[in-house]
Amino acid sequence: MRYLIAVIDTATNTGRPDEMVHIDAFNDKLEAEGHWVMAGGIMSPDTAKLIDNRGGAGIITDGPLHITEEYMSGFWVINAPDDETALRLATEGSKACNRKVQLRRFLG
């Protein structure tokens, strides 16, 4: 099963060099254990474009869907055999990046 581990922060690209060492080690572990799919940091919500083209409306709005203090600043997509393994990995990811994370399973 695939899972999204969303990193929650109040800014983007805030990882200190000492935190990056732990993040890199966690990434290496995910790869070595066959859990790795992909990971990345993402730009802040103020760079977002909200697009609604339902029915050909062609509406493009600058900014995020929701304005909040905390938001997703990065993510991992992992493979895990079950929810327990995914939760363990998300807990390790939170420790590695020194941030809150949100775990969500993909549909299907």
HELIX and SHEET records of a PDB file:
HELIX    1   1 PRO A   17  ALA A   32  1                                  16    
HELIX    2   2 PRO A   45  THR A   47  5                                   3    
HELIX    3   3 ARG A   54  GLY A   56  5                                   3    
HELIX    4   4 ASP A   83  CYS A   97  1                                  15    
SHEET    1   A 4 TRP A  36  GLY A  41  0                                        
SHEET    2   A 4 TYR A  71  ASN A  79 -1                                        
SHEET    3   A 4 ARG A   2  ASP A   9 -1                                        
SHEET    4   A 4 LYS A 100  ARG A 105 -1                                        
SHEET    1   B 2 LYS A  49  ASP A  52  0                                        
SHEET    2   B 2 ILE A  59  ASP A  62 -1                                        
END                                                                             
